Amino acid sequence: MKELFRAFIPGKTSIRNKGSWLFYMLTVFIVGSFVLILGSRVFTEDPVTNVHTPIKKWQNTSTSGSVRINQWTWNKEKKTMDFVIEYKQELGKDVIQNVQYKIIPNATPDIESKYKIINQMDNKQAIRVYDVKPNFEVLVVKILSKDKESDNEEEILKVFGNEKNVSIEQKKTL
């Protein structure tokens, strides 16, 4: 039975003996682990800042249909973001009539950006988002389906425009 409690016997490998190498190793390991756990949030990248919805790739919605982004274009001078969104509906419903958007830049998550539908054809919409400042990181576009009878909004899909991946409209020189 005494062999089981060798760690508590004073000596070179005893944990209780403050001069032992095992005591110092365990103390350094515990303190180091605690510091790494506390600092792990600093060392990891925020997952929202590194997302981007692929262009021209269909994304399935929560309803019966698909959505794809055909382009993202950011105009730094005018502080606007233009994007073209295309819908594919399997059940033949006119989904564009019931769609609304909530557009939120990641830099200011509590403020919704204003937008305007600048063009609409068949199953495509061109949308301009205003007041998109530099360092917006990610522009989150929540696509909502609004029920006409009950005024309930249901989130269909979120699409993301990453500042690093959107095309930037260059100034044209004459």
DRENZAVO-728788 format. One record per residue (C-alpha): x, y, z; residue in three letters. Coordinates in steps of 0.1 Angstrom, whole numbers, plus 5000, padded with zeros to 4 digits. Layout:
@east->X north->Y up->Z resn->Ala
...
***
This chain:
@east->5000 north->5000 up->5000 resn->Met
@east->5029 north->5023 up->5007 resn->Lys
@east->5041 north->5021 up->4971 resn->Glu
@east->5009 north->5039 up->4960 resn->Leu
@east->5017 north->5070 up->4980 resn->Phe
@east->5053 north->5075 up->4970 resn->Arg
@east->5045 north->5110 up->4956 resn->Ala
@east->5039 north->5122 up->4991 resn->Phe
@east->5071 north->5109 up->5006 resn->Ile
@east->5097 north->5137 up->5011 resn->Pro
@east->5125 north->5134 up->4987 resn->Gly
@east->5137 north->5144 up->4952 resn->Lys
@east->5104 north->5135 up->4934 resn->Thr
@east->5079 north->5144 up->4961 resn->Ser
@east->5053 north->5169 up->4950 resn->Ile
@east->5050 north->5183 up->4986 resn->Arg
@east->5088 north->5189 up->4988 resn->Asn
@east->5091 north->5225 up->4975 resn->Lys
@east->5126 north->5220 up->4962 resn->Gly
@east->5117 north->5191 up->4939 resn->Ser
@east->5118 north->5193 up->4901 resn->Trp
@east->5084 north->5177 up->4898 resn->Leu
@east->5068 north->5205 up->4919 resn->Phe
@east->5083 north->5232 up->4897 resn->Tyr
@east->5073 north->5214 up->4864 resn->Met
@east->5037 north->5210 up->4875 resn->Leu
@east->5036 north->5246 up->4887 resn->Thr
@east->5049 north->5259 up->4854 resn->Val
@east->5025 north->5237 up->4835 resn->Phe
@east->4995 north->5249 up->4854 resn->Ile
@east->5004 north->5286 up->4853 resn->Val
@east->5013 north->5283 up->4816 resn->Gly
@east->4980 north->5265 up->4808 resn->Ser
@east->4960 north->5292 up->4827 resn->Phe
@east->4977 north->5320 up->4808 resn->Val
@east->4971 north->5303 up->4775 resn->Leu
@east->4935 north->5297 up->4783 resn->Ile
@east->4930 north->5334 up->4793 resn->Leu
@east->4949 north->5346 up->4762 resn->Gly
@east->4934 north->5322 up->4737 resn->Ser
@east->4908 north->5348 up->4726 resn->Arg
@east->4936 north->5372 up->4717 resn->Val
@east->4954 north->5346 up->4696 resn->Phe
@east->4924 north->5334 up->4676 resn->Thr
@east->4908 north->5352 up->4647 resn->Glu
@east->4872 north->5362 up->4650 resn->Asp
@east->4853 north->5338 up->4627 resn->Pro
@east->4830 north->5365 up->4615 resn->Val
@east->4858 north->5386 up->4601 resn->Thr
@east->4871 north->5359 up->4578 resn->Asn
@east->4838 north->5348 up->4561 resn->Val
@east->4828 north->5355 up->4525 resn->His
@east->4800 north->5341 up->4504 resn->Thr
@east->4814 north->5328 up->4472 resn->Pro
@east->4805 north->5347 up->4441 resn->Ile
@east->4783 north->5329 up->4415 resn->Lys
@east->4778 north->5298 up->4437 resn->Lys
@east->4743 north->5288 up->4446 resn->Trp
@east->4735 north->5289 up->4484 resn->Gln
@east->4705 north->5269 up->4496 resn->Asn
@east->4679 north->5288 up->4516 resn->Thr
@east->4658 north->5277 up->4545 resn->Ser
@east->4628 north->5277 up->4522 resn->Thr
@east->4626 north->5258 up->4489 resn->Ser
@east->4650 north->5278 up->4467 resn->Gly
@east->4685 north->5291 up->4462 resn->Ser
@east->4703 north->5324 up->4462 resn->Val
@east->4736 north->5335 up->4447 resn->Arg
@east->4756 north->5367 up->4447 resn->Ile
@east->4768 north->5376 up->4412 resn->Asn
@east->4791 north->5405 up->4422 resn->Gln
@east->4802 north->5427 up->4451 resn->Trp
@east->4815 north->5462 up->4442 resn->Thr
@east->4827 north->5487 up->4468 resn->Trp
@east->4831 north->5524 up->4459 resn->Asn
@east->4854 north->5539 up->4485 resn->Lys
@east->4849 north->5575 up->4475 resn->Glu
@east->4811 north->5573 up->4476 resn->Lys
@east->4811 north->5549 up->4505 resn->Lys
@east->4787 north->5526 up->4488 resn->Thr
@east->4786 north->5488 up->4482 resn->Met
@east->4767 north->5474 up->4452 resn->Asp
@east->4758 north->5438 up->4449 resn->Phe
@east->4737 north->5417 up->4425 resn->Val
@east->4717 north->5390 up->4440 resn->Ile
@east->4699 north->5363 up->4420 resn->Glu
@east->4671 north->5340 up->4432 resn->Tyr
@east->4662 north->5305 up->4420 resn->Lys
@east->4628 north->5293 up->4433 resn->Gln
@east->4618 north->5257 up->4429 resn->Glu
@east->4581 north->5260 up->4436 resn->Leu
@east->4575 north->5288 up->4411 resn->Gly
@east->4567 north->5314 up->4438 resn->Lys
@east->4575 north->5350 up->4432 resn->Asp
@east->4601 north->5353 up->4459 resn->Val
@east->4614 north->5388 up->4451 resn->Ile
@east->4581 north->5404 up->4460 resn->Gln
@east->4583 north->5391 up->4496 resn->Asn
@east->4620 north->5397 up->4503 resn->Val
@east->4634 north->5423 up->4526 resn->Gln
@east->4670 north->5428 up->4537 resn->Tyr
@east->4688 north->5437 up->4569 resn->Lys
@east->4723 north->5448 up->4561 resn->Ile
@east->4748 north->5451 up->4590 resn->Ile
@east->4785 north->5459 up->4588 resn->Pro
@east->4806 north->5439 up->4613 resn->Asn
@east->4824 north->5470 up->4625 resn->Ala
@east->4791 north->5484 up->4639 resn->Thr
@east->4768 north->5454 up->4646 resn->Pro
@east->4741 north->5473 up->4663 resn->Asp
@east->4734 north->5497 up->4634 resn->Ile
@east->4717 north->5486 up->4602 resn->Glu
@east->4728 north->5502 up->4570 resn->Ser
@east->4704 north->5519 up->4546 resn->Lys
@east->4700 north->5503 up->4512 resn->Tyr
@east->4681 north->5509 up->4479 resn->Lys
@east->4671 north->5484 up->4452 resn->Ile
@east->4686 north->5502 up->4422 resn->Ile
@east->4675 north->5477 up->4395 resn->Asn
@east->4653 north->5446 up->4394 resn->Gln
@east->4648 north->5422 up->4365 resn->Met
@east->4631 north->5388 up->4366 resn->Asp
@east->4648 north->5370 up->4394 resn->Asn
@east->4677 north->5394 up->4399 resn->Lys
@east->4681 north->5425 up->4421 resn->Gln
@east->4709 north->5451 up->4421 resn->Ala
@east->4712 north->5466 up->4456 resn->Ile
@east->4732 north->5496 up->4468 resn->Arg
@east->4742 north->5499 up->4504 resn->Val
@east->4750 north->5534 up->4517 resn->Tyr
@east->4775 north->5545 up->4543 resn->Asp
@east->4800 north->5516 up->4540 resn->Val
@east->4831 north->5530 up->4556 resn->Lys
@east->4866 north->5516 up->4553 resn->Pro
@east->4875 north->5488 up->4577 resn->Asn
@east->4839 north->5475 up->4577 resn->Phe
@east->4854 north->5440 up->4578 resn->Glu
@east->4824 north->5420 up->4567 resn->Val
@east->4790 north->5432 up->4554 resn->Leu
@east->4763 north->5408 up->4566 resn->Val
@east->4732 north->5407 up->4544 resn->Val
@east->4702 north->5390 up->4561 resn->Lys
@east->4676 north->5380 up->4536 resn->Ile
@east->4642 north->5379 up->4551 resn->Leu
@east->4609 north->5366 up->4538 resn->Ser
@east->4579 north->5387 up->4549 resn->Lys
@east->4545 north->5371 up->4552 resn->Asp
@east->4519 north->5395 up->4539 resn->Lys
@east->4490 north->5383 up->4561 resn->Glu
@east->4508 north->5381 up->4594 resn->Ser
@east->4537 north->5405 up->4590 resn->Asp
@east->4561 north->5379 up->4603 resn->Asn
@east->4597 north->5380 up->4591 resn->Glu
@east->4616 north->5347 up->4586 resn->Glu
@east->4653 north->5347 up->4579 resn->Glu
@east->4660 north->5328 up->4547 resn->Ile
@east->4698 north->5332 up->4545 resn->Leu
@east->4728 north->5353 up->4555 resn->Lys
@east->4753 north->5363 up->4529 resn->Val
@east->4786 north->5379 up->4537 resn->Phe
@east->4808 north->5404 up->4518 resn->Gly
@east->4843 north->5404 up->4531 resn->Asn
@east->4863 north->5436 up->4527 resn->Glu
@east->4893 north->5416 up->4515 resn->Lys
@east->4874 north->5398 up->4488 resn->Asn
@east->4850 north->5424 up->4472 resn->Val
@east->4860 north->5442 up->4441 resn->Ser
@east->4868 north->5479 up->4445 resn->Ile
@east->4856 north->5504 up->4420 resn->Glu
@east->4885 north->5524 up->4408 resn->Gln
@east->4884 north->5560 up->4398 resn->Lys
@east->4883 north->5564 up->4361 resn->Lys
@east->4908 north->5589 up->4346 resn->Thr
@east->4897 north->5609 up->4316 resn->Leu
***
